């Protein structure tokens, strides 16, 4: 039995590659000017975005992005002031907490409205976590900021919306001890376990 050799199609020449690339770039440029710029940025140099209703998308997206990311401004700051005086000094603290099986513990930062912290915590195994805050003399009332049923770490930045205590509650839902390590840096009066 004889086998016939298979023919490989010829590779494109440099001229053919150049034409293909020029055609692809031209198509991309046309899409950019007629659709992307009007829809994403509200820029419509040819008027095609208005005809297709795409310029409205650009202005809606810009308005939504402004609304979705509000500036965090402390109550005593003005929009013209680049520096804000805070009542608490900058400090950094670390804590290591052992949670016995089915045990829970709170760690609080005493803060004034507008104080800022950056935090990171991690645990050996997942724990129930609830970041929340209480106003002074609020009794059992609190504001919950971030809850997770099973979480092994969290990193974030926080600005106190009111005077009071703000912090975390962790609960070990398992049968082995778990260590939680916390690092907090920022402006707060003290970090403590109630």
VEXLO-455938 format. One record per residue: z, x, y of N, C-alpha, C in turn; residue in one letter. Coordinates in pm, 1 decimal, padded with zeros to 6 digits, always signed. Each point is the difference from the previous one (the first is absolute). Example, Ala and Ser with C-alpha at 12.3 -4.5 7.8 and 13.67 -1.06 7.14 Angstrom:
{site {+00780.0; +01319.0; -00569.0}; {+00000.0; -00089.0; +00119.0}; {+00000.0; +00090.0; +00120.0}; "A"}
{site {-00072.0; -00035.0; +00105.0}; {+00006.0; +00082.0; +00119.0}; {+00073.0; -00077.0; +00109.0}; "S"}
***
This chain:
{site {+00000.0; +00083.4; -00116.8}; {+00000.0; -00083.4; +00116.8}; {+00000.0; +00087.9; +00123.1}; "X"}
{site {-00090.1; -00031.2; +00090.0}; {-00008.7; +00076.7; +00123.9}; {+00067.3; -00074.7; +00113.2}; "X"}
{site {+00070.2; +00075.8; +00085.4}; {+00059.0; -00061.7; +00118.2}; {-00080.8; +00041.8; +00119.7}; "X"}
{site {-00017.4; -00093.9; +00087.9}; {-00075.1; +00030.7; +00121.9}; {+00098.9; +00034.4; +00109.9}; "X"}
{site {-00027.7; +00102.9; +00077.8}; {+00092.1; +00037.0; +00107.3}; {+00002.5; -00108.4; +00107.4}; "X"}
{site {+00119.9; -00025.2; +00051.2}; {+00012.4; -00100.9; +00106.8}; {-00024.9; +00068.4; +00133.1}; "X"}
{site {-00065.8; -00071.8; +00086.0}; {-00035.1; +00054.7; +00130.4}; {+00109.6; -00035.9; +00099.6}; "X"}
{site {+00047.2; +00097.1; +00073.9}; {+00095.7; -00022.6; +00107.2}; {-00076.7; -00042.5; +00123.9}; "X"}
{site {+00048.8; -00101.3; +00071.2}; {-00069.1; -00035.3; +00123.1}; {+00010.3; +00117.4; +00098.4}; "X"}
{site {-00099.8; +00017.2; +00083.0}; {+00003.1; +00114.1; +00092.1}; {+00110.5; -00018.6; +00104.7}; "X"}
{site {+00063.0; +00109.2; +00039.2}; {+00102.8; -00003.9; +00103.0}; {-00065.6; -00025.1; +00135.5}; "X"}
{site {+00071.3; -00067.3; +00091.1}; {-00060.1; -00025.5; +00130.9}; {-00016.3; +00131.3; +00077.4}; "X"}
{site {-00101.0; +00001.4; +00081.3}; {-00024.9; +00117.8; +00082.8}; {+00090.6; -00004.9; +00121.7}; "X"}
{site {+00007.9; +00110.5; +00072.9}; {+00081.3; +00003.0; +00121.3}; {-00049.8; -00102.0; +00101.8}; "X"}
{site {-00128.8; -00019.2; +00006.9}; {-00055.1; -00099.0; +00092.3}; {+00043.1; -00140.8; -00036.9}; "X"}
{site {-00002.7; -00031.6; -00130.1}; {+00042.8; -00132.0; -00045.1}; {+00149.9; -00020.4; +00025.6}; "X"}
{site {+00081.2; +00103.5; -00025.2}; {+00143.4; -00009.7; +00027.6}; {+00024.1; -00020.7; +00148.4}; "X"}
{site {-00072.6; +00070.7; +00083.9}; {+00015.3; -00014.0; +00145.5}; {-00035.0; -00140.6; +00045.3}; "X"}
{site {-00109.7; -00056.2; -00053.7}; {-00039.4; -00136.4; +00036.5}; {+00106.0; -00101.0; -00043.8}; "X"}
{site {+00052.2; +00017.9; -00123.1}; {+00103.0; -00091.3; -00050.0}; {+00124.9; +00007.2; +00086.2}; "X"}
{site {+00039.7; +00122.0; +00038.0}; {+00118.5; +00014.5; +00082.5}; {-00022.4; -00058.5; +00138.5}; "X"}
{site {-00117.4; +00021.1; +00057.4}; {-00029.8; -00056.7; +00131.7}; {+00001.5; -00152.3; -00006.1}; "X"}
{site {-00053.3; -00056.4; -00106.8}; {-00000.8; -00145.1; -00016.0}; {+00143.3; -00054.0; -00013.5}; "X"}
{site {+00084.3; +00068.7; -00078.8}; {+00139.3; -00044.0; -00017.0}; {+00077.1; +00010.3; +00131.1}; "X"}
{site {-00017.3; +00108.7; +00074.8}; {+00067.8; +00015.7; +00128.6}; {-00046.9; -00105.0; +00100.5}; "X"}
{site {-00130.6; -00029.8; -00001.6}; {-00052.4; -00103.4; +00090.6}; {+00061.5; -00135.5; -00032.2}; "X"}
{site {+00008.3; -00033.0; -00128.3}; {+00060.2; -00126.9; -00040.3}; {+00146.7; -00007.1; +00039.3}; "X"}
{site {+00072.7; +00111.0; -00017.5}; {+00141.1; +00003.2; +00038.1}; {+00016.1; -00016.5; +00150.7}; "X"}
{site {-00088.1; +00063.3; +00077.1}; {+00007.1; -00011.7; +00145.6}; {-00026.2; -00143.1; +00044.3}; "X"}
{site {-00098.3; -00065.5; -00063.0}; {-00030.7; -00138.8; +00034.0}; {+00120.8; -00089.0; -00031.8}; "X"}
{site {+00061.4; +00017.5; -00116.9}; {+00118.9; -00078.6; -00035.0}; {+00115.2; +00027.4; +00096.5}; "X"}
{site {+00018.1; +00125.7; +00038.4}; {+00107.1; +00034.9; +00092.6}; {-00016.8; -00073.0; +00132.3}; "X"}
{site {-00122.4; +00004.3; +00056.4}; {-00022.7; -00057.8; +00133.0}; {-00004.9; -00152.8; -00004.4}; "X"}
{site {-00056.5; -00057.0; -00107.2}; {-00016.4; -00145.7; -00002.7}; {+00119.9; -00075.5; -00056.0}; "X"}
{site {+00080.6; +00063.6; -00088.6}; {+00108.4; -00074.2; -00064.3}; {+00138.2; +00062.9; +00019.1}; "X"}
{site {+00014.2; +00128.3; -00030.5}; {+00132.5; +00060.9; +00000.2}; {+00059.0; +00006.7; +00140.1}; "X"}
{site {-00073.3; +00054.9; +00095.5}; {+00053.6; +00011.1; +00136.7}; {+00037.4; -00136.6; +00058.8}; "X"}
{site {-00085.1; -00103.4; -00011.2}; {+00041.7; -00130.1; +00054.1}; {+00118.7; -00061.5; -00074.2}; "X"}
{site {+00002.5; +00012.1; -00132.3}; {+00106.3; -00064.7; -00077.6}; {+00133.2; +00072.9; +00011.7}; "X"}
{site {-00000.9; +00132.9; -00002.1}; {+00124.6; +00076.5; -00001.7}; {+00051.9; +00033.1; +00139.3}; "X"}
{site {-00089.9; +00028.1; +00094.0}; {+00043.2; +00049.9; +00130.7}; {-00041.9; -00087.0; +00117.5}; "X"}
{site {-00077.3; -00105.1; -00025.3}; {-00044.6; -00086.8; +00108.6}; {-00107.7; +00063.4; +00086.1}; "X"}
{site {-00063.9; +00107.6; -00046.9}; {-00108.9; +00067.2; +00072.7}; {-00131.1; -00053.9; -00054.0}; "X"}
{site {-00082.9; -00056.5; +00087.4}; {-00123.6; -00066.6; -00043.6}; {-00117.4; +00043.7; +00087.3}; "X"}
{site {-00054.2; +00122.7; -00017.6}; {-00105.5; +00049.3; +00087.6}; {-00132.3; -00077.0; -00012.7}; "X"}
{site {-00030.0; -00058.8; -00115.9}; {-00127.1; -00070.3; -00019.6}; {+00012.1; -00151.9; +00011.0}; "X"}
{site {+00119.9; -00053.0; +00003.0}; {+00018.7; -00144.5; +00006.3}; {-00004.3; -00067.7; -00135.7}; "X"}
{site {-00020.4; +00074.9; -00105.5}; {-00007.4; -00060.2; -00134.4}; {+00136.9; -00049.7; -00046.6}; "X"}
{site {+00104.9; +00068.0; +00041.8}; {+00133.7; -00043.5; -00038.8}; {+00032.8; -00136.2; +00055.2}; "X"}
{site {-00043.8; -00027.3; +00123.5}; {+00024.6; -00131.2; +00060.9}; {-00078.8; -00107.9; -00073.5}; "X"}
{site {-00125.3; +00031.1; -00035.0}; {-00082.0; -00097.1; -00072.3}; {+00059.2; -00034.7; -00136.0}; "X"}
{site {+00059.3; +00097.7; -00066.8}; {+00056.4; -00023.3; -00133.2}; {+00148.3; -00037.0; +00003.8}; "X"}
{site {+00059.6; -00005.8; +00119.1}; {+00140.8; -00035.5; +00012.9}; {+00094.7; +00112.5; -00038.5}; "X"}
{site {-00047.5; +00123.2; +00003.2}; {+00082.4; +00112.9; -00041.5}; {+00088.8; +00054.4; +00111.9}; "X"}
{site {-00040.1; -00018.4; +00125.8}; {+00081.3; +00054.5; +00109.9}; {+00136.8; -00068.5; +00006.0}; "X"}
{site {+00006.6; -00125.5; -00041.4}; {+00127.4; -00070.9; -00002.1}; {+00096.6; +00066.5; -00097.8}; "X"}
{site {-00052.6; +00050.9; -00111.9}; {+00083.8; +00069.8; -00097.1}; {+00063.3; +00123.7; +00061.7}; "X"}
{site {-00077.5; +00074.9; +00078.5}; {+00051.0; +00121.7; +00063.0}; {+00112.5; -00028.7; +00097.2}; "X"}
{site {-00012.8; -00105.8; +00079.6}; {+00105.4; -00031.2; +00096.5}; {+00122.7; -00058.1; -00069.7}; "X"}
{site {-00019.9; -00078.4; -00107.9}; {+00113.7; -00053.0; -00075.5}; {+00075.6; +00111.9; -00070.1}; "X"}
{site {-00072.1; +00096.8; -00059.0}; {+00064.9; +00111.4; -00068.9}; {+00079.5; +00084.5; +00097.6}; "X"}
{site {-00054.1; +00022.0; +00119.8}; {+00072.9; +00079.2; +00099.5}; {+00126.0; -00073.8; +00044.2}; "X"}
{site {-00010.7; -00131.5; +00019.9}; {+00117.7; -00077.2; +00041.7}; {+00105.5; -00001.4; -00110.2}; "X"}
{site {-00043.3; -00014.8; -00127.8}; {+00095.5; -00001.1; -00110.3}; {+00069.7; +00133.8; -00013.3}; "X"}
{site {-00073.9; +00111.4; +00017.0}; {+00063.9; +00129.5; -00016.5}; {+00105.2; +00022.2; +00106.7}; "X"}
{site {-00019.7; -00054.3; +00117.9}; {+00101.1; +00013.3; +00104.6}; {+00121.7; -00083.7; -00035.5}; "X"}
{site {-00021.2; -00119.5; -00056.3}; {+00111.7; -00086.6; -00034.0}; {+00075.8; +00049.5; -00122.6}; "X"}
{site {-00068.9; +00061.4; -00096.5}; {+00064.3; +00041.2; -00122.8}; {+00088.1; +00122.7; +00016.0}; "X"}
{site {-00023.4; +00082.2; +00100.7}; {+00077.5; +00121.5; +00019.3}; {+00065.9; -00004.5; +00136.8}; "X"}
{site {+00106.0; -00079.9; +00016.0}; {+00065.6; -00005.7; +00130.9}; {+00078.2; +00127.6; +00025.1}; "X"}
{site {+00007.6; +00037.9; +00125.5}; {+00076.4; +00118.7; +00037.2}; {+00148.4; -00031.8; -00011.5}; "X"}
{site {+00074.5; +00089.1; -00062.4}; {+00144.9; -00016.2; -00011.6}; {+00063.9; +00059.1; +00124.5}; "X"}
{site {+00050.6; -00084.8; +00086.5}; {+00059.2; +00044.8; +00124.9}; {+00144.9; -00043.7; +00004.7}; "X"}
{site {+00093.6; +00094.4; +00015.8}; {+00139.7; -00039.6; +00011.8}; {+00021.4; -00089.6; +00121.4}; "X"}
{site {+00107.0; -00078.2; -00003.8}; {+00027.2; -00096.8; +00106.3}; {+00018.2; +00066.2; +00135.6}; "X"}
{site {+00051.6; +00123.0; +00005.9}; {+00024.9; +00064.5; +00127.9}; {-00116.1; +00086.5; +00046.8}; "X"}
{site {-00116.1; -00004.9; -00069.2}; {-00114.5; +00082.3; +00039.4}; {-00102.0; -00083.1; +00075.8}; "X"}
{site {-00072.1; +00064.3; +00088.8}; {-00111.3; -00065.3; +00067.4}; {-00127.9; +00057.2; -00057.3}; "X"}
{site {-00110.2; -00073.9; +00011.9}; {-00124.0; +00046.4; -00059.1}; {-00052.2; +00125.5; +00069.9}; "X"}
{site {+00041.5; +00027.5; +00121.5}; {-00046.9; +00117.6; +00071.6}; {+00083.3; +00123.7; -00031.1}; "X"}
{site {+00116.3; -00016.4; -00060.7}; {+00088.8; +00113.3; -00023.6}; {-00033.0; +00068.2; -00132.5}; "X"}
{site {-00041.6; +00127.0; +00002.3}; {-00030.2; +00068.9; -00125.6}; {+00125.6; +00048.8; -00072.1}; "X"}
{site {+00112.9; +00005.8; +00069.6}; {+00125.0; +00045.3; -00059.6}; {+00102.9; -00112.0; +00012.7}; "X"}
{site {+00071.2; -00026.3; -00109.4}; {+00101.4; -00104.6; -00001.2}; {+00133.8; +00064.2; -00033.1}; "X"}
{site {+00099.8; -00023.1; +00081.5}; {+00134.1; +00051.0; -00027.5}; {+00066.3; -00089.5; -00103.7}; "X"}
{site {+00056.1; +00061.2; -00103.0}; {+00067.9; -00075.2; -00105.4}; {+00148.5; +00031.1; +00003.5}; "X"}
{site {+00081.6; -00093.6; -00044.7}; {+00144.7; +00016.0; +00010.0}; {+00057.5; +00088.4; -00109.8}; "X"}
{site {-00067.4; +00015.3; -00111.9}; {+00051.2; +00082.4; -00109.0}; {-00077.9; +00130.4; -00010.4}; "X"}
{site {+00067.9; +00106.4; -00039.7}; {-00061.9; +00131.6; -00012.6}; {-00082.8; +00008.8; -00127.9}; "X"}
{site {-00099.0; +00088.9; +00001.2}; {-00081.1; +00025.1; -00118.7}; {+00084.1; +00076.2; -00101.8}; "X"}
{site {-00008.6; -00043.4; -00125.1}; {+00070.9; +00068.7; -00107.4}; {-00072.5; -00020.7; -00131.2}; "X"}
{site {+00038.3; +00076.5; -00099.2}; {-00060.4; -00010.6; -00132.2}; {+00110.6; +00010.6; -00104.3}; "X"}
{site {-00000.9; -00092.1; -00097.5}; {+00101.8; +00000.5; -00105.2}; {-00063.0; -00025.1; -00135.8}; "X"}
{site {+00062.4; +00055.2; -00103.0}; {-00042.1; -00020.8; -00138.4}; {+00118.0; -00053.7; -00079.0}; "X"}
{site {-00028.1; -00089.0; -00093.0}; {+00104.1; -00055.0; -00087.4}; {-00054.6; -00007.5; -00142.4}; "X"}
{site {+00088.8; +00019.3; -00095.2}; {-00031.7; -00018.0; -00140.9}; {+00102.3; -00098.5; -00055.7}; "X"}
{site {-00047.2; -00108.5; -00059.5}; {+00085.8; -00109.7; -00044.5}; {-00027.1; -00025.4; -00148.1}; "X"}
{site {+00105.5; -00008.6; -00078.9}; {-00014.7; -00032.3; -00142.0}; {+00030.8; -00148.0; -00017.6}; "X"}
{site {-00096.0; -00071.5; -00057.0}; {+00018.1; -00142.6; -00031.3}; {+00029.6; -00012.5; -00148.5}; "X"}
{site {+00117.8; -00049.5; -00032.2}; {+00035.4; -00024.7; -00139.0}; {-00081.3; -00120.1; -00050.7}; "X"}
{site {-00008.7; -00021.6; -00131.9}; {-00077.0; -00113.1; -00052.6}; {+00041.0; -00132.4; +00064.3}; "X"}
{site {-00099.0; -00074.5; +00044.4}; {+00013.5; -00131.9; +00063.0}; {+00083.9; +00001.8; +00128.3}; "X"}
{site {+00018.1; +00118.8; +00059.5}; {+00077.2; +00015.1; +00123.0}; {-00094.3; -00001.2; +00120.3}; "X"}
{site {+00051.5; -00041.6; +00116.3}; {-00077.2; +00000.3; +00123.3}; {+00079.1; +00064.6; +00112.2}; "X"}
{site {-00071.1; +00054.2; +00099.7}; {+00067.0; +00064.8; +00113.0}; {-00086.6; -00013.7; +00124.8}; "X"}
{site {+00067.0; -00002.2; +00116.2}; {-00068.9; -00005.3; +00128.4}; {+00017.9; +00132.5; +00073.3}; "X"}
{site {-00102.0; +00038.2; +00077.6}; {+00007.9; +00113.2; +00091.1}; {-00050.7; -00051.2; +00133.9}; "X"}
{site {+00081.7; +00013.5; +00104.4}; {-00030.0; -00057.7; +00131.2}; {-00012.9; +00108.6; +00106.0}; "X"}
{site {-00085.7; -00025.3; +00097.1}; {-00009.2; +00082.0; +00120.3}; {+00039.6; -00089.1; +00116.9}; "X"}
{site {+00098.0; +00043.7; +00076.9}; {+00041.3; -00072.9; +00119.7}; {-00097.4; +00037.9; +00110.4}; "X"}
{site {-00074.2; -00099.9; +00052.0}; {-00107.7; +00026.8; +00094.6}; {+00006.3; -00094.9; +00119.2}; "X"}
{site {-00056.6; +00046.6; +00110.4}; {-00016.0; -00080.1; +00120.6}; {-00145.4; -00044.8; +00007.3}; "X"}
{site {-00026.1; -00115.2; +00055.6}; {-00136.7; -00050.9; +00013.1}; {-00089.9; +00107.9; +00060.3}; "X"}
{site {-00112.5; +00027.0; -00066.8}; {-00094.5; +00101.7; +00046.4}; {+00017.7; +00134.4; -00066.4}; "X"}
{site {+00113.2; +00023.7; -00069.4}; {+00017.4; +00125.1; -00073.3}; {-00105.0; +00008.1; -00110.5}; "X"}
{site {-00041.4; +00122.5; -00031.5}; {-00104.6; +00022.3; -00100.5}; {+00053.2; +00088.8; -00111.5}; "X"}
{site {-00039.5; -00029.8; -00123.6}; {+00027.2; +00089.3; -00112.4}; {-00126.0; +00014.2; -00084.0}; "X"}
{site {-00008.1; +00112.3; -00067.2}; {-00099.2; +00023.5; -00104.6}; {+00082.7; +00025.6; -00125.1}; "X"}
{site {-00039.0; -00061.7; -00111.8}; {+00081.5; +00009.7; -00120.6}; {-00085.2; +00025.0; -00122.6}; "X"}
{site {+00065.3; +00055.4; -00100.2}; {-00061.1; +00016.9; -00131.5}; {+00112.3; -00010.7; -00103.1}; "X"}
{site {-00019.7; -00081.7; -00100.1}; {+00095.3; -00004.5; -00109.3}; {-00075.9; -00001.6; -00132.0}; "X"}
{site {+00065.2; +00054.3; -00102.2}; {-00059.5; +00000.6; -00134.1}; {+00111.8; -00015.2; -00101.5}; "X"}
{site {-00036.4; -00049.1; -00118.6}; {+00098.4; -00019.8; -00106.1}; {-00056.9; +00047.8; -00132.9}; "X"}
{site {+00092.0; +00032.4; -00094.0}; {-00040.3; +00047.0; -00133.2}; {-00082.5; -00104.0; -00075.0}; "X"}
{site {+00035.6; -00125.6; +00017.0}; {-00065.7; -00112.9; -00067.0}; {-00013.1; -00112.2; +00102.3}; "X"}
{site {-00085.9; -00097.9; -00025.5}; {-00015.2; -00110.4; +00094.5}; {+00130.4; -00076.9; +00021.6}; "X"}
{site {+00022.6; -00041.9; +00123.7}; {+00117.0; -00079.0; +00038.1}; {-00046.5; -00119.6; +00082.4}; "X"}
{site {+00085.4; -00099.7; +00009.3}; {-00022.7; -00109.4; +00095.0}; {+00037.6; +00055.3; +00137.1}; "X"}
{site {-00084.2; -00024.8; +00101.7}; {+00031.5; +00049.8; +00134.2}; {-00025.9; -00108.2; +00103.8}; "X"}
{site {+00082.7; +00001.3; +00103.6}; {-00013.1; -00094.9; +00110.1}; {+00039.0; +00073.1; +00128.0}; "X"}
{site {-00096.4; +00022.5; +00088.9}; {+00030.3; +00057.1; +00131.6}; {+00020.5; -00117.0; +00094.3}; "X"}
{site {+00113.4; +00000.5; +00071.3}; {+00034.9; -00114.9; +00083.4}; {+00091.1; +00044.1; +00114.2}; "X"}
{site {+00028.2; -00092.2; +00089.7}; {+00087.1; +00030.3; +00113.1}; {+00086.7; -00118.5; +00037.2}; "X"}
{site {+00115.8; +00030.3; +00061.1}; {+00092.0; -00103.9; +00045.8}; {+00040.0; +00027.6; +00144.2}; "X"}
{site {+00002.8; -00104.1; +00079.1}; {+00053.2; +00012.1; +00136.0}; {+00150.8; +00016.5; -00007.3}; "X"}
{site {+00059.2; +00055.8; +00105.3}; {+00145.6; +00012.3; +00005.9}; {+00063.2; -00139.9; -00009.1}; "X"}
{site {+00104.4; -00013.8; -00077.9}; {+00075.4; -00125.2; -00014.8}; {-00086.6; -00117.5; -00045.8}; "X"}
{site {-00098.3; +00025.5; -00083.9}; {-00090.9; -00105.4; -00045.9}; {+00049.2; -00069.4; -00126.0}; "X"}
{site {+00110.8; +00043.7; -00054.0}; {+00048.1; -00062.1; -00123.3}; {-00090.4; +00035.6; -00116.5}; "X"}
{site {-00045.0; -00102.8; -00073.6}; {-00086.9; +00022.1; -00115.6}; {-00148.2; -00003.9; +00035.5}; "X"}
{site {-00034.5; -00017.1; +00126.4}; {-00140.6; -00008.1; +00039.8}; {-00060.3; +00139.4; +00007.3}; "X"}
{site {-00123.3; +00012.8; -00052.2}; {-00070.6; +00128.0; +00005.8}; {-00150.1; -00024.9; +00007.2}; "X"}
{site {-00073.6; +00102.2; +00040.3}; {-00145.4; -00004.6; +00005.4}; {-00053.5; +00098.0; -00102.5}; "X"}
{site {-00078.7; -00049.2; -00096.0}; {-00057.0; +00086.0; -00103.0}; {-00133.5; +00055.5; +00049.0}; "X"}
{site {-00021.8; +00131.4; -00017.4}; {-00122.6; +00064.8; +00044.4}; {-00093.3; +00035.3; -00115.5}; "X"}
{site {+00056.2; +00041.8; -00114.9}; {-00083.5; +00050.9; -00108.8}; {+00077.3; -00014.3; -00129.8}; "X"}
{site {-00051.5; -00084.5; -00092.7}; {+00065.0; -00021.8; -00129.8}; {-00096.5; +00036.8; -00111.8}; "X"}
{site {+00053.0; +00063.8; -00103.5}; {-00077.8; +00030.9; -00120.2}; {+00089.7; -00017.5; -00121.6}; "X"}
{site {-00051.4; -00063.7; -00104.8}; {+00079.1; -00020.0; -00121.2}; {+00012.8; +00128.9; -00080.6}; "X"}
{site {-00103.7; +00079.7; -00005.2}; {-00001.0; +00125.2; -00075.0}; {-00070.2; +00105.1; +00084.6}; "X"}
{site {+00076.6; +00092.9; +00054.7}; {-00056.4; +00101.2; +00088.1}; {+00072.3; +00131.9; -00023.9}; "X"}
{site {-00076.4; +00110.6; -00001.9}; {+00059.0; +00131.2; -00023.9}; {+00002.1; +00087.3; +00124.3}; "X"}
{site {-00069.4; -00041.0; +00105.3}; {+00001.5; +00077.8; +00123.2}; {-00058.3; -00081.4; +00113.1}; "X"}
{site {+00037.0; +00037.5; +00122.2}; {-00056.3; -00063.9; +00119.0}; {+00007.5; +00099.3; +00115.4}; "X"}
{site {-00101.3; -00002.2; +00082.0}; {-00007.0; +00082.8; +00119.8}; {-00046.0; -00089.7; +00113.1}; "X"}
{site {+00063.0; +00013.2; +00116.5}; {-00041.9; -00083.7; +00110.9}; {+00062.2; +00041.4; +00131.6}; "X"}
{site {-00040.9; -00069.3; +00103.5}; {+00056.4; +00016.1; +00134.0}; {+00050.7; -00136.5; +00042.6}; "X"}
{site {+00110.8; -00001.9; +00071.4}; {+00063.6; -00126.1; +00035.8}; {+00051.2; +00008.7; +00142.7}; "X"}
{site {-00019.3; -00107.7; +00076.4}; {+00054.9; -00013.9; +00134.5}; {+00094.3; -00119.6; -00001.2}; "X"}
{site {+00123.3; +00021.4; +00041.8}; {+00099.9; -00107.4; -00003.2}; {-00038.0; -00110.1; +00098.0}; "X"}
{site {-00017.8; -00125.1; -00048.3}; {-00034.7; -00110.3; +00089.0}; {+00120.9; -00056.2; +00074.3}; "X"}
{site {+00121.6; +00036.3; -00043.6}; {+00121.4; -00049.2; +00065.2}; {+00113.9; +00097.4; -00028.4}; "X"}
{site {+00106.7; -00009.5; +00078.8}; {+00120.3; +00080.3; -00022.4}; {+00065.3; -00046.4; -00129.8}; "X"}
{site {+00041.7; +00095.1; -00082.7}; {+00068.6; -00036.0; -00122.9}; {-00015.7; +00105.9; -00105.8}; "X"}
{site {+00015.3; -00041.8; -00126.5}; {-00017.2; +00091.7; -00112.1}; {-00132.1; -00031.2; -00068.8}; "X"}
{site {-00068.2; +00105.3; -00038.8}; {-00129.4; -00013.3; -00067.2}; {-00000.3; +00098.4; -00115.4}; "X"}
{site {-00043.1; -00044.0; -00116.9}; {+00002.0; +00092.1; -00113.0}; {-00047.8; -00062.5; -00128.0}; "X"}
{site {+00053.0; +00050.7; -00110.0}; {-00051.5; -00030.5; -00132.1}; {+00109.8; -00049.5; -00092.6}; "X"}
{site {-00043.7; -00082.6; -00094.0}; {+00083.4; -00037.8; -00114.0}; {-00081.3; +00034.9; -00123.3}; "X"}
{site {+00059.7; +00077.3; -00091.0}; {-00064.9; +00035.0; -00125.3}; {+00084.6; -00052.0; -00114.4}; "X"}
{site {-00065.2; -00051.0; -00105.0}; {+00073.3; -00045.2; -00118.1}; {-00067.4; +00054.0; -00125.0}; "X"}
{site {+00082.3; +00058.7; -00085.3}; {-00044.4; +00050.0; -00129.2}; {-00004.8; -00118.2; -00096.2}; "X"}
{site {-00119.0; -00032.6; -00049.7}; {-00015.0; -00113.6; -00090.4}; {-00001.1; +00044.4; -00147.1}; "X"}
{site {+00024.9; +00129.9; -00022.9}; {-00006.4; +00051.7; -00136.4}; {+00135.3; +00039.1; -00054.9}; "X"}
{site {-00003.3; +00060.3; -00118.1}; {+00122.2; +00034.5; -00072.1}; {+00036.8; +00147.1; +00011.6}; "X"}
{site {-00074.7; +00077.9; +00077.7}; {+00029.6; +00142.2; +00020.8}; {+00025.5; +00024.4; +00148.0}; "X"}
{site {+00085.1; +00097.8; +00035.6}; {+00021.4; +00032.4; +00141.7}; {-00130.0; +00048.6; +00065.6}; "X"}
{site {-00017.5; -00032.6; +00127.4}; {-00117.3; +00039.7; +00077.0}; {+00048.0; +00064.7; +00129.6}; "X"}
{site {-00063.0; +00110.3; +00037.9}; {+00032.7; +00067.8; +00125.2}; {-00105.1; -00034.4; +00104.7}; "X"}
{site {+00046.3; -00043.3; +00116.7}; {-00087.2; -00028.6; +00114.1}; {+00024.3; +00108.9; +00103.2}; "X"}
{site {-00109.1; +00063.5; +00046.2}; {+00009.2; +00103.8; +00103.5}; {-00065.1; -00053.7; +00126.3}; "X"}
{site {+00073.3; +00008.2; +00112.0}; {-00045.0; -00055.2; +00127.8}; {+00000.1; +00109.6; +00106.0}; "X"}
{site {-00108.1; +00003.2; +00080.2}; {-00008.8; +00087.5; +00116.7}; {-00034.8; -00089.2; +00118.6}; "X"}
{site {+00080.4; +00007.8; +00107.4}; {-00022.0; -00079.8; +00120.5}; {+00003.2; +00094.0; +00119.8}; "X"}
{site {-00103.3; -00009.0; +00084.9}; {-00004.4; +00077.8; +00124.0}; {-00033.7; -00094.4; +00113.5}; "X"}
{site {+00064.7; +00020.4; +00114.0}; {-00031.2; -00083.2; +00115.6}; {+00121.0; -00020.1; +00088.0}; "X"}
{site {-00002.1; -00110.9; +00074.0}; {+00108.4; -00031.1; +00093.0}; {+00083.9; -00112.8; -00058.7}; "X"}
{site {+00122.3; +00031.9; -00035.2}; {+00095.4; -00097.6; -00050.4}; {+00138.6; +00054.7; +00025.4}; "X"}
{site {+00099.4; -00087.6; +00005.6}; {+00137.2; +00042.2; +00029.6}; {+00065.4; +00063.1; -00122.9}; "X"}
{site {-00016.8; -00064.1; -00116.9}; {+00056.8; +00056.8; -00123.1}; {-00068.4; -00062.2; -00119.8}; "X"}
{site {+00007.9; +00070.3; -00112.1}; {-00051.0; -00046.6; -00127.5}; {+00120.6; -00010.8; -00092.8}; "X"}
{site {+00018.7; -00116.9; -00063.4}; {+00122.7; -00018.9; -00077.7}; {-00019.7; -00106.3; -00108.1}; "X"}
{site {+00093.7; +00000.8; -00094.4}; {+00006.3; -00103.2; -00103.5}; {+00114.2; -00093.2; +00036.9}; "X"}
{site {-00027.5; -00129.6; +00020.3}; {+00108.4; -00093.1; +00038.4}; {+00099.8; -00021.6; -00113.0}; "X"}
***
